[in-house]
Amino acid sequence: MAMNTRTPRDGQSPAGSASQTGHIPRVLLLGATGTIGRATYEALRDTGHEVVCLVRGVPTRDETATRRLLGARDTLFVSLEDAEAVQSTIRHAGPFSAVVSCLASRTGVPGDAWAVDYQAHMNVLAAARASGIPQMILLSAICVQKPRLAFQHAKLAFEAALADSGLDYVIVRPTAFFKSLSGQIERLRAGKPFLLFGDGTLTACKPISDRDLARFLVDCMHDPARSRRILPIGGPGPAITPRAQGEMLHRLLGRAPRFRSVTPKLLDLMAALLGLCAKLLPRFARYAELARIGHYYATESMLVWDETHRRYDADATPSTGSDTLLEHYRSVLDGTSTAERGDHAVF
């Protein structure tokens, strides 16, 4: 396979980069088609790594589009649910110095969560051990601190398996992403009020950009101080509430703030009613879980949880990077960037 010899954009060589070690480390990247995965792909390339993307099996007609999206010569398609296929693919594509996973279930509903957040990762972990890959960097989520949902339990189950695997590992638990806080931009552009749960101060987060998170993930590969640790991480600046997000957007649009309050109990009620419907029609179970996910994010902060004092602690939530939510909102409003959102966005 052709080796990548790109250097960092700023001309500086980070610890462990190819220019310092004299060889090009090869990394197996999972979840490369998502926004954070694509940013991680670029960060790996920019720091001198050769990257092979392992992509969930897709129809043949989509392979060309996926390769074009990633710009990757080395993109492997495999059914991650097939343990033997995963092991064979990784063995033949190796050797690798590390696995970096940005892979996550798209919806968070139980079947998807246990298939992807847990079992697909378990298959890759088994293949990594069999192939002698020494390190895995895992992108998890800060919300697993207070698990009540299927995808949180699935993530925790794999975190535990990774910690017991014998591999060198780092588990990264980020706070909210810029894209998850961008769903109401078009509402405000259309003159509609910003929707809040409660008074808009029930929750807070330290949002982080895809680019800053990607750089953090890549740095984890070469920083011994992060080895075998679970690391919560947020973006720069103080924690921000949904009300403050709405005020920020209104200022950028040059308008007086307008808000409309929605009670989180509405999502509770929806989950309960859909749960009852699911007893007769199983397809409603999916929607009941999505309502539960919405309620969780409407009522729980994405910050470090202080178990002793039973509260979220913004000061204990580490910050990294330089990209701010204000800059992101401004770039979306002026058309220089877009906000790609997940399948279970609340708004």
SERO-4910 file (N, C-alpha, C, O; in steps of 0.05 Angstrom, whole numbers):
BEGIN
 pado doro    nc1    nc2    nc3   cac1   cac2   cac3    cc1    cc2    cc3    oc1    oc2    oc3
  Met    A     17    -24      0      0      0      0     17     25      0     39     25     12
  Ala    A      8     46    -14     23     71    -14     23     84     13      2     83     27
  Met    A     45     96     21     47    108     47     43    138     45     50    151     25
  Asn    A     30    149     66     24    177     67     48    192     78     59    184     99
  Thr    A     56    214     66     79    229     76     72    258     81     89    275     81
  Arg    A     46    263     86     38    291     91     48    300    118     51    284    136
  Thr    A     54    326    120     63    337    146     42    355    157     24    363    143
  Pro    A     44    361    184     24    379    196     23    406    182     42    416    172
  Arg    A     -1    417    183     -6    443    169     11    465    179     19    483    164
  Asp    A     16    465    206     32    487    217     62    483    216     77    499    225
  Gly    A     70    460    203     98    455    200    111    443    225    135    438    224
  Gln    A     96    439    247    107    428    271    101    398    272     80    389    263
  Ser    A    120    383    283    117    354    284    110    346    313    126    350    331
  Pro    A     85    336    317     77    328    344     93    303    353    106    289    337
  Ala    A     92    298    379    105    275    390     95    250    377     71    246    374
  Gly    A    113    233    369    106    208    356    100    210    327     92    190    315
  Ser    A    104    233    314     98    235    286    119    221    269    140    215    279
  Ala    A    113    217    243    131    203    226    158    217    224    179    203    222
  Ser    A    158    243    223    183    258    219    201    255    243    225    258    239
  Gln    A    191    249    267    208    246    290    217    217    294    240    212    302
  Thr    A    200    198    288    206    170    293    220    156    270    232    135    274
  Gly    A    219    168    246    233    156    223    216    135    209    226    123    189
  His    A    192    130    218    175    111    204    146    122    204    140    141    219
  Ile    A    130    111    187    102    121    185     83    102    200     79     80    190
  Pro    A     72    110    222     53     93    236     28     89    221     17    108    210
  Arg    A     18     64    220     -7     58    206    -29     55    227    -26     41    247
  Val    A    -51     68    221    -74     69    240    -99     58    226   -104     65    203
  Leu    A   -114     41    240   -140     32    230   -161     50    243   -163     51    267
  Leu    A   -177     63    226   -197     82    236   -225     72    231   -232     64    209
  Leu    A   -241     71    252   -269     63    251   -286     88    252   -279    108    266
  Gly    A   -309     88    239   -328    110    240   -319    134    223   -326    157    230
  Ala    A   -304    129    202   -292    151    187   -313    166    170   -307    189    161
  Thr    A   -337    155    166   -356    169    150   -372    190    165   -387    206    153
  Gly    A   -371    190    192   -384    211    208   -368    236    208   -345    237    200
  Thr    A   -380    258    218   -366    283    218   -341    283    236   -320    294    228
  Ile    A   -343    271    259   -319    269    277   -299    250    265   -275    255    267
  Gly    A   -308    228    253   -290    209    240   -275    222    218   -251    217    215
  Arg    A   -289    238    201   -275    251    179   -254    271    190   -232    274    178
  Ala    A   -261    286    211   -242    304    223   -218    289    234   -195    299    232
  Thr    A   -222    266    246   -201    250    257   -183    239    234   -159    238    237
  Tyr    A   -196    231    213   -180    222    189   -161    244    180   -138    239    175
  Glu    A   -171    269    178   -154    291    169   -132    296    190   -109    302    182
  Ala    A   -139    295    216   -119    300    237    -97    279    236    -73    285    240
  Leu    A   -104    254    231    -84    233    229    -66    237    205    -42    235    207
  Arg    A    -78    243    183    -62    248    158    -44    272    163    -20    272    155
  Asp    A    -54    293    175    -38    317    179    -15    313    198      5    329    197
  Thr    A    -16    293    215      6    287    233     23    264    224     37    252    240
  Gly    A     21    258    198     40    239    187     33    209    189     51    193    185
  His    A      8    203    195      0    175    197    -10    165    171    -23    180    155
  Glu    A     -6    140    165    -20    126    144    -46    115    155    -46    102    176
  Val    A    -68    121    142    -95    114    153   -109     94    135   -111     98    111
  Val    A   -119     73    147   -136     54    133   -164     56    147   -166     52    171
  Cys    A   -184     62    132   -211     65    143   -227     39    140   -229     28    118
  Leu    A   -237     29    163   -254      6    163   -283     15    165   -291     26    185
  Val    A   -298     11    143   -325     22    141   -345     -1    142   -341    -22    130
  Arg    A   -367      4    157   -388    -15    158   -398    -22    130   -400     -5    112
  Gly    A   -403    -48    125   -411    -57     99   -434    -41     87   -454    -37    101
  Val    A   -431    -31     63   -451    -15     49   -456    -27     22   -440    -42     12
  Pro    A   -479    -20     10   -485    -30    -17   -463    -21    -36   -451      1    -33
  Thr    A   -457    -37    -57   -436    -31    -75   -438     -4    -88   -418     10    -93
  Arg    A   -463      5    -94   -467     31   -107   -458     54    -89   -453     76    -99
  Asp    A   -455     49    -63   -447     71    -45   -417     72    -40   -407     91    -29
  Glu    A   -403     51    -50   -374     50    -44   -359     73    -56   -341     85    -44
  Thr    A   -365     79    -81   -351    101    -95   -355    127    -80   -337    143    -77
  Ala    A   -380    132    -72   -387    157    -58   -372    158    -32   -363    180    -24
  Thr    A   -370    136    -18   -356    135      8   -327    141      4   -315    156     20
  Arg    A   -315    128    -16   -286    133    -21   -281    162    -28   -261    174    -20
  Arg    A   -300    174    -43   -297    202    -51   -300    220    -26   -285    239    -23
  Leu    A   -318    213     -8   -323    228     16   -297    229     33   -290    250     44
  Leu    A   -285    206     36   -261    204     53   -236    213     39   -216    221     51
  Gly    A   -236    211     12   -211    217     -2   -190    196      4   -166    202      3
  Ala    A   -199    172     11   -180    152     20   -174    131     -1   -193    121    -13
  Arg    A   -149    125     -5   -142    103    -23   -146     77     -8   -154     57    -21
  Asp    A   -142     77     18   -145     52     34   -170     53     50   -171     62     73
  Thr    A   -192     43     38   -218     42     51   -228     13     48   -231      3     26
  Leu    A   -233      0     71   -242    -28     71   -271    -29     80   -278    -17    100
  Phe    A   -287    -44     66   -315    -48     72   -319    -76     84   -310    -96     72
  Val    A   -332    -77    107   -336   -103    119   -361   -102    137   -367    -81    148
  Ser    A   -375   -124    140   -397   -126    159   -385   -129    187   -373   -150    194
  Leu    A   -387   -108    203   -375   -109    230   -389   -128    249   -378   -135    270
  Glu    A   -412   -138    241   -426   -158    257   -415   -186    252   -421   -204    267
  Asp    A   -399   -189    232   -387   -215    224   -359   -217    236   -340   -206    224
  Ala    A   -356   -230    258   -331   -231    272   -308   -242    255   -286   -232    255
  Glu    A   -314   -264    240   -294   -276    224   -285   -258    201   -261   -257    195
  Ala    A   -304   -244    189   -297   -226    167   -281   -203    177   -262   -194    164
  Val    A   -287   -193    201   -272   -171    213   -243   -180    218   -224   -165    212
  Gln    A   -240   -203    230   -214   -213    236   -197   -217    211   -174   -210    210
  Ser    A   -209   -229    191   -195   -234    166   -186   -208    152   -164   -206    143
  Thr    A   -205   -189    152   -199   -163    139   -176   -148    153   -158   -138    140
  Ile    A   -177   -147    179   -156   -133    194   -130   -147    192   -109   -135    190
  Arg    A   -130   -174    193   -105   -189    191    -91   -184    164    -67   -181    163
  His    A   -107   -184    143    -95   -181    116    -87   -152    110    -69   -147     94
  Ala    A   -100   -133    123    -94   -105    118    -71    -95    135    -59    -74    129
  Gly    A    -64   -109    157    -44   -100    175    -16   -100    164    -12   -107    140
  Pro    A      4    -94    180      2    -89    209     -7    -60    215     -4    -42    198
  Phe    A    -17    -56    240    -26    -30    249    -13    -24    276     -8    -42    292
  Ser    A     -8      1    281      3      9    307    -19     16    327    -15     16    351
  Ala    A    -44     21    316    -66     29    334    -92     27    319    -94     29    295
  Val    A   -114     24    335   -141     27    325   -152     52    338   -149     56    362
  Val    A   -164     70    322   -177     93    332   -207     91    324   -213     88    300
  Ser    A   -225     91    344   -253     87    337   -270    111    344   -271    121    366
  Cys    A   -283    121    322   -303    142    325   -330    130    318   -349    145    312
  Leu    A   -332    104    318   -356     89    311   -377     91    333   -371     89    356
  Ala    A   -402     96    325   -424     97    344   -450     89    330   -453     93    306
  Ser    A   -469     79    345   -495     73    334   -508     99    324   -505    120    336
  Arg    A   -523     97    303   -534    121    290   -558    131    306   -563    156    306
  Thr    A   -574    114    318   -599    122    331   -598    120    362   -611    136    375
  Gly    A   -583    101    372   -582     97    401   -604     78    411   -605     72    434
  Val    A   -621     68    393   -642     49    402   -629     23    408   -607     17    398
  Pro    A   -641      6    425   -627    -18    436   -614    -36    415   -591    -43    418
  Gly    A   -629    -44    394   -617    -62    375   -592    -51    362   -572    -64    359
  Asp    A   -594    -25    354   -572    -12    341   -548     -8    360   -525    -13    353
  Ala    A   -555      0    385   -534      5    404   -518    -20    411   -493    -19    411
  Trp    A   -531    -42    417   -517    -66    424   -502    -78    401   -482    -92    404
  Ala    A   -513    -74    376   -499    -85    353   -474    -69    346   -454    -81    337
  Val    A   -475    -43    350   -452    -26    341   -435    -17    365   -411    -23    365
  Asp    A   -447     -4    384   -431      7    407   -417    -16    423   -396    -12    434
  Tyr    A   -430    -39    423   -418    -62    437   -406    -83    418   -382    -87    417
  Gln    A   -424    -98    404   -415   -122    390   -395   -116    367   -375   -130    365
  Ala    A   -400    -96    351   -381    -89    330   -354    -82    341   -334    -90    330
  His    A   -354    -67    363   -329    -61    376   -315    -85    388   -291    -88    386
  Met    A   -331   -104    399   -320   -128    410   -306   -145    387   -285   -156    392
  Asn    A   -319   -145    364   -307   -160    341   -281   -147    333   -262   -161    327
  Val    A   -280   -121    332   -255   -107    325   -234   -111    346   -210   -116    340
  Leu    A   -242   -110    372   -223   -115    394   -211   -143    392   -186   -146    395
  Ala    A   -227   -163    387   -217   -190    385   -197   -192    362   -177   -205    364
  Ala    A   -204   -179    339   -186   -180    316   -160   -165    322   -139   -174    313
  Ala    A   -162   -143    336   -138   -128    343   -119   -144    360    -95   -144    356
  Arg    A   -131   -158    380   -114   -175    397   -101   -197    381    -78   -204    385
  Ala    A   -117   -210    364   -107   -232    348    -85   -223    329    -66   -238    322
  Ser    A    -86   -198    319    -67   -187    300    -43   -173    314    -25   -164    300
  Gly    A    -44   -171    340    -22   -159    355    -22   -128    354     -1   -116    357
  Ile    A    -45   -116    349    -47    -87    350    -45    -78    379    -61    -88    395
  Pro    A    -26    -61    386    -21    -56    415    -39    -35    428    -40    -34    453
  Gln    A    -53    -19    412    -66      5    424    -93     10    412    -97      5    388
  Met    A   -112     20    428   -138     28    418   -146     54    432   -146     56    456
  Ile    A   -154     73    415   -165     99    425   -195     98    419   -203     95    396
  Leu    A   -212    100    440   -241     98    437   -255    124    443   -251    136    464
  Leu    A   -271    133    424   -288    156    428   -314    146    440   -330    131    428
  Ser    A   -319    153    465   -344    145    479   -361    170    483   -364    186    464
  Ala    A   -374    174    506   -391    197    510   -393    203    540   -393    185    556
  Ile    A   -395    228    547   -395    236    575   -421    228    589   -422    225    613
  Cys    A   -442    223    573   -468    217    585   -468    189    598   -488    182    612
  Val    A   -448    172    593   -448    146    606   -443    147    636   -445    127    650
  Gln    A   -437    171    646   -433    174    675   -459    168    691   -457    157    713
  Lys    A   -482    174    679   -507    169    692   -524    152    672   -543    163    660
  Pro    A   -518    126    670   -531    110    649   -560    103    655   -566     92    676
  Arg    A   -578    110    636   -606    101    638   -616     91    612   -638     81    610
  Leu    A   -600     93    591   -609     87    564   -592     63    552   -570     58    561
  Ala    A   -604     50    533   -591     26    522   -564     32    511   -545     17    516
  Phe    A   -561     54    496   -535     59    483   -513     66    504   -490     60    500
  Gln    A   -522     77    527   -503     83    548   -492     57    561   -468     54    566
  His    A   -510     38    566   -502     12    577   -485     -3    557   -466    -17    565
  Ala    A   -491     -1    531   -475    -15    511   -447     -3    510   -427    -18    508
  Lys    A   -445     23    511   -418     36    511   -402     28    536   -378     22    534
  Leu    A   -415     28    559   -401     21    584   -392     -8    583   -370    -14    593
  Ala    A   -408    -25    572   -400    -54    570   -375    -57    554   -357    -72    561
  Phe    A   -373    -42    531   -348    -44    515   -325    -30    529   -303    -40    528
  Glu    A   -330     -7    542   -308      6    557   -295    -14    576   -271    -15    578
  Ala    A   -312    -29    591   -302    -48    610   -285    -70    596   -264    -78    606
  Ala    A   -296    -80    574   -281   -100    559   -254    -90    549   -234   -105    550
  Leu    A   -254    -66    539   -228    -54    530   -209    -51    552   -185    -57    549
  Ala    A   -218    -42    575   -200    -38    598   -188    -65    608   -166    -65    618
  Asp    A   -203    -86    604   -193   -113    612   -179   -128    590   -171   -151    595
  Ser    A   -175   -116    567   -165   -131    543   -135   -135    543   -126   -153    529
  Gly    A   -121   -119    558    -92   -121    557    -79   -101    538    -55    -97    538
  Leu    A    -96    -89    520    -86    -68    502    -80    -43    517    -93    -37    537
  Asp    A    -61    -27    507    -59      0    516    -83     15    505    -89     12    481
  Tyr    A    -96     31    521   -121     44    512   -124     72    524   -112     78    545
  Val    A   -140     88    511   -150    113    522   -179    114    514   -187    110    491
  Ile    A   -196    120    534   -225    124    529   -231    153    533   -227    165    554
  Val    A   -241    166    511   -247    194    511   -277    199    512   -292    188    496
  Arg    A   -286    214    532   -314    220    535   -319    250    531   -317    266    550
  Pro    A   -326    258    507   -331    287    502   -358    296    511   -376    280    515
  Thr    A   -360    322    513   -386    335    520   -401    339    494   -398    324    475
  Ala    A   -418    359    493   -435    364    469   -418    372    445   -397    385    448
  Phe    A   -428    365    421   -415    374    396   -429    398    385   -453    402    390
  Phe    A   -415    414    370   -427    437    357   -451    430    341   -472    444    342
  Lys    A   -450    408    326   -472    401    308   -498    395    324   -520    400    315
  Ser    A   -495    385    349   -519    378    365   -532    403    377   -554    402    387
  Leu    A   -518    426    375   -529    451    386   -536    470    363   -539    494    368
  Ser    A   -539    459    339   -544    476    316   -571    472    303   -577    483    282
  Gly    A   -588    456    316   -613    449    303   -634    470    300   -653    467    285
  Gln    A   -631    493    315   -652    513    314   -644    538    297   -658    558    297
  Ile    A   -621    536    284   -612    559    268   -633    567    247   -640    590    244
  Glu    A   -644    547    233   -663    553    212   -689    563    224   -703    580    211
  Arg    A   -697    554    247   -721    564    260   -718    594    265   -737    610    259
  Leu    A   -695    602    275   -692    631    281   -690    647    256   -699    670    255
  Arg    A   -677    636    236   -676    651    210   -704    656    199   -709    676    186
  Ala    A   -722    637    204   -749    640    195   -767    657    213   -791    660    208
  Gly    A   -754    669    234   -769    686    252   -784    672    274   -799    685    288
  Lys    A   -778    647    278   -792    632    299   -776    634    325   -752    640    324
  Pro    A   -788    630    348   -774    632    374   -756    608    379   -760    586    367
  Phe    A   -737    612    395   -718    590    403   -733    573    424   -743    583    444
  Leu    A   -733    547    420   -747    529    438   -729    521    461   -706    515    457
  Leu    A   -740    522    485   -726    515    509   -741    494    524   -765    492    523
  Phe    A   -726    476    538   -738    459    558   -737    473    585   -716    481    594
  Gly    A   -760    476    597   -761    492    622   -754    521    616   -762    532    596
  Asp    A   -737    532    634   -729    560    630   -703    562    614   -692    584    610
  Gly    A   -693    540    605   -668    540    589   -643    540    605   -621    543    593
  Thr    A   -645    536    631   -621    534    647   -619    508    662   -604    505    681
  Leu    A   -636    488    654   -635    462    667   -609    448    662   -600    432    679
  Thr    A   -597    453    639   -572    438    632   -551    457    622   -557    481    616
  Ala    A   -527    447    620   -504    463    609   -484    443    598   -484    419    604
  Cys    A   -466    454    581   -445    437    569   -422    455    561   -424    479    562
  Lys    A   -400    442    555   -377    456    543   -372    444    515   -356    426    512
  Pro    A   -386    455    496   -386    443    469   -358    443    456   -342    462    461
  Ile    A   -353    423    441   -326    420    428   -330    415    398   -349    401    390
  Ser    A   -312    427    382   -314    423    353   -303    396    345   -287    384    360
  Asp    A   -311    387    322   -300    362    311   -270    364    308   -256    345    314
  Arg    A   -260    387    298   -232    390    294   -216    388    320   -195    375    321
  Asp    A   -225    402    340   -210    402    366   -211    374    379   -192    365    390
  Leu    A   -234    361    377   -237    334    388   -219    315    372   -206    297    384
  Ala    A   -218    317    346   -201    300    330   -172    303    338   -157    283    340
  Arg    A   -163    327    341   -135    331    349   -129    319    376   -108    308    381
  Phe    A   -148    321    395   -145    309    421   -142    279    419   -125    267    432
  Leu    A   -159    267    402   -158    238    399   -131    229    388   -119    209    398
  Val    A   -121    243    368    -95    236    356    -73    239    376    -55    223    378
  Asp    A    -74    261    392    -53    265    412    -53    243    433    -32    237    445
  Cys    A    -76    231    438    -77    209    458    -60    185    450    -51    170    467
  Met    A    -55    182    424    -38    159    415    -10    161    424      4    141    427
  His    A      0    186    429     28    190    434     34    203    461     57    211    465
  Asp    A     15    205    478     19    218    504     17    196    526     -5    188    533
  Pro    A     40    188    537     39    167    558     23    174    582     13    156    596
  Ala    A     20    200    588      4    208    611    -25    202    608    -40    201    628
  Arg    A    -35    197    584    -63    191    580    -68    161    578    -91    153    577
  Ser    A    -47    145    578    -50    116    575    -67    104    596    -64    110    620
  Arg    A    -85     86    588   -102     70    606   -119     88    625   -122     83    648
  Arg    A   -130    109    613   -146    128    628   -173    133    613   -174    130    589
  Ile    A   -192    141    629   -218    151    618   -217    181    621   -214    192    643
  Leu    A   -219    195    598   -215    224    598   -240    239    589   -247    238    565
  Pro    A   -254    253    607   -275    271    598   -262    296    585   -241    304    594
  Ile    A   -276    308    566   -264    331    553   -285    349    541   -305    339    530
  Gly    A   -281    375    543   -299    394    531   -283    414    515   -259    413    514
  Gly    A   -298    433    503   -285    454    488   -276    478    505   -279    477    530
  Pro    A   -266    499    493   -256    522    508   -278    539    519   -301    538    509
  Gly    A   -272    553    540   -291    572    552   -309    560    573   -307    536    579
  Pro    A   -325    577    585   -343    567    607   -366    550    596   -371    550    572
  Ala    A   -379    536    614   -403    521    607   -425    539    597   -427    562    607
  Ile    A   -441    530    579   -462    546    567   -489    532    568   -490    508    563
  Thr    A   -510    547    575   -537    536    577   -551    539    550   -543    555    533
  Pro    A   -573    524    546   -589    528    522   -600    557    519   -601    568    497
  Arg    A   -607    570    541   -616    598    539   -594    616    529   -599    633    512
  Ala    A   -570    611    538   -547    627    529   -541    622    500   -533    640    485
  Gln    A   -546    597    491   -542    591    462   -562    606    445   -555    617    424
  Gly    A   -587    607    455   -608    622    440   -602    652    439   -606    665    419
  Glu    A   -592    663    462   -586    691    462   -563    697    443   -562    718    430
  Met    A   -543    679    442   -521    682    424   -530    683    395   -521    700    379
  Leu    A   -547    665    387   -557    664    360   -573    689    353   -570    700    331
  His    A   -590    698    371   -605    722    366   -587    747    362   -592    763    345
  Arg    A   -566    748    378   -547    771    375   -535    770    347   -532    791    334
  Leu    A   -527    747    338   -514    744    312   -533    751    290   -525    761    269
  Leu    A   -559    747    294   -579    753    274   -589    782    277   -605    792    261
  Gly    A   -579    796    298   -587    824    302   -616    826    311   -630    846    304
  Arg    A   -626    807    327   -654    807    335   -656    806    366   -638    795    379
  Ala    A   -678    816    376   -683    813    405   -690    784    410   -705    771    395
  Pro    A   -680    772    433   -686    744    439   -715    738    442   -730    753    455
  Arg    A   -724    716    429   -751    706    432   -749    676    439   -736    661    425
  Phe    A   -763    668    460   -762    640    469   -790    629    473   -809    644    478
  Arg    A   -792    603    470   -816    588    476   -808    564    493   -791    549    486
  Ser    A   -821    561    516   -815    540    535   -831    515    530   -855    516    525
  Val    A   -818    492    532   -831    466    530   -824    450    555   -800    450    562
  Thr    A   -843    438    568   -837    422    591   -824    396    584   -834    382    566
  Pro    A   -802    388    597   -790    361    592   -810    338    597   -806    316    587
  Lys    A   -830    344    614   -850    323    620   -864    314    595   -875    292    594
  Leu    A   -865    331    574   -878    323    550   -864    299    537   -877    281    527
  Leu    A   -837    299    538   -822    277    528   -826    252    544   -827    229    534
  Asp    A   -828    256    571   -835    233    589   -861    221    581   -864    196    580
  Leu    A   -881    238    577   -908    228    570   -907    214    543   -919    192    540
  Met    A   -893    225    524   -891    212    498   -878    184    500   -887    165    488
  Ala    A   -857    183    516   -843    157    520   -862    136    532   -862    113    525
  Ala    A   -877    145    552   -896    127    566   -918    117    547   -924     93    546
  Leu    A   -929    136    531   -950    128    513   -940    110    491   -953     90    483
  Leu    A   -917    116    480   -905    100    459   -897     72    470   -898     52    456
  Gly    A   -889     72    495   -882     46    508   -906     28    510   -904      4    506
  Leu    A   -929     40    516   -954     25    517   -962     14    489   -970     -9    486
  Cys    A   -959     32    469   -965     24    442   -947      1    433   -955    -17    418
  Ala    A   -922      1    443   -902    -19    434   -910    -47    444   -901    -67    432
  Lys    A   -926    -48    465   -935    -75    474   -953    -88    454   -955   -113    453
  Leu    A   -967    -72    438   -984    -82    417   -971    -83    390   -974   -101    374
  Leu    A   -956    -61    385   -942    -59    359   -912    -53    365   -905    -31    371
  Pro    A   -895    -74    363   -867    -71    371   -852    -49    357   -832    -39    368
  Arg    A   -861    -40    333   -846    -19    320   -846      7    335   -829     24    331
  Phe    A   -865     11    354   -866     35    370   -844     36    391   -839     57    403
  Ala    A   -832     13    397   -811     13    417   -788     31    410   -776     44    427
  Arg    A   -782     32    384   -760     50    374   -766     79    381   -749     94    391
  Tyr    A   -791     87    376   -798    115    381   -799    122    411   -793    144    419
  Ala    A   -807    102    427   -807    106    456   -779    111    466   -774    128    483
  Glu    A   -759     95    455   -732     99    464   -721    126    454   -706    139    469
  Leu    A   -728    135    431   -719    161    421   -730    183    439   -717    203    444
  Ala    A   -755    180    449   -767    200    467   -751    200    493   -747    221    505
  Arg    A   -743    176    503   -727    175    527   -700    188    523   -690    202    541
  Ile    A   -688    184    500   -663    197    494   -666    227    494   -650    242    506
  Gly    A   -688    237    482   -693    265    482   -696    277    509   -686    298    516
  His    A   -711    262    527   -715    271    554   -689    272    569   -684    291    585
  Tyr    A   -672    253    565   -646    252    579   -630    277    572   -620    291    590
  Tyr    A   -627    283    546   -611    306    538   -625    333    546   -611    353    548
  Ala    A   -651    332    550   -665    357    558   -662    363    588   -667    385    597
  Thr    A   -654    342    603   -653    346    632   -626    341    645   -623    346    669
  Glu    A   -607    330    630   -580    324    641   -559    340    628   -558    342    603
  Ser    A   -541    352    644   -519    367    633   -497    349    621   -494    327    631
  Met    A   -483    358    602   -461    344    590   -435    355    602   -419    368    589
  Leu    A   -432    350    628   -409    358    644   -400    335    662   -415    316    664
  Val    A   -377    338    675   -368    318    694   -388    316    717   -395    337    729
  Trp    A   -396    292    724   -414    288    746   -398    283    772   -381    266    773
  Asp    A   -404    299    793   -392    297    819   -410    279    836   -430    288    846
  Glu    A   -403    254    839   -419    235    853   -421    242    883   -442    237    895
  Thr    A   -400    253    894   -400    260    923   -421    281    929   -436    278    948
  His    A   -422    302    913   -441    324    917   -466    322    901   -484    339    902
  Arg    A   -468    301    884   -492    296    868   -498    319    851   -521    329    851
  Arg    A   -479    329    836   -483    352    818   -463    351    795   -442    338    797
  Tyr    A   -470    365    773   -452    368    751   -432    391    758   -440    411    769
  Asp    A   -407    387    750   -386    406    758   -372    416    733   -356    402    720
  Ala    A   -379    441    725   -366    453    701   -336    457    705   -321    453    686
  Asp    A   -328    465    730   -300    470    735   -283    444    733   -260    445    726
  Ala    A   -295    421    738   -281    396    737   -281    384    709   -268    363    704
  Thr    A   -295    397    690   -296    387    663   -273    400    647   -274    424    642
  Pro    A   -253    384    639   -230    395    625   -238    408    598   -257    399    585
  Ser    A   -223    428    591   -227    441    565   -203    437    547   -180    435    556
  Thr    A   -208    437    521   -186    435    502   -193    450    477   -217    456    472
  Gly    A   -173    456    461   -178    468    434   -182    498    434   -179    511    455
  Ser    A   -189    508    411   -192    537    407   -218    545    393   -225    569    393
  Asp    A   -231    526    380   -256    532    365   -279    537    385   -283    522    404
  Thr    A   -294    559    380   -316    566    398   -343    562    385   -345    563    360
  Leu    A   -363    559    401   -390    556    390   -399    582    376   -413    580    356
  Leu    A   -391    605    386   -397    630    374   -386    631    345   -400    638    326
  Glu    A   -361    623    341   -349    622    315   -364    603    297   -368    608    273
  His    A   -372    580    308   -387    560    292   -413    571    283   -420    570    259
  Tyr    A   -429    583    301   -454    595    294   -451    616    272   -466    617    253
  Arg    A   -430    633    275   -426    654    256   -420    642    228   -430    652    208
  Ser    A   -404    621    227   -396    609    202   -420    596    188   -423    596    164
  Val    A   -438    584    204   -462    571    193   -481    593    182   -492    590    160
  Leu    A   -484    615    197   -502    636    188   -491    650    163   -507    659    147
  Asp    A   -465    652    160   -454    666    136   -449    647    113   -440    655     92
  Gly    A   -456    621    118   -454    602     96   -427    589     91   -424    575     71
  Thr    A   -408    595    108   -381    583    104   -378    555    115   -358    542    110
  Ser    A   -398    546    130   -398    519    140   -426    509    143   -445    525    143
  Thr    A   -429    483    147   -456    472    151   -455    456    177   -434    450    188
  Ala    A   -479    449    187   -482    434    212   -496    408    206   -520    407    203
  Glu    A   -480    387    203   -492    360    199   -500    349    226   -485    349    245
  Arg    A   -525    339    228   -536    331    253   -542    301    253   -545    289    232
  Gly    A   -544    290    278   -548    261    281   -577    253    277   -594    270    274
  Asp    A   -581    227    279   -608    216    274   -627    221    297   -652    220    293
  His    A   -617    225    321   -635    228    344   -632    256    357   -632    259    381
  Ala    A   -629    277    340   -629    304    350   -656    311    361   -677    302    350
  Val    A   -656    326    383   -682    332    396   -697    352    380   -721    349    376
  Phe    A   -684    373    370   -698    393    353   -687    391    325   -696    406    307
***
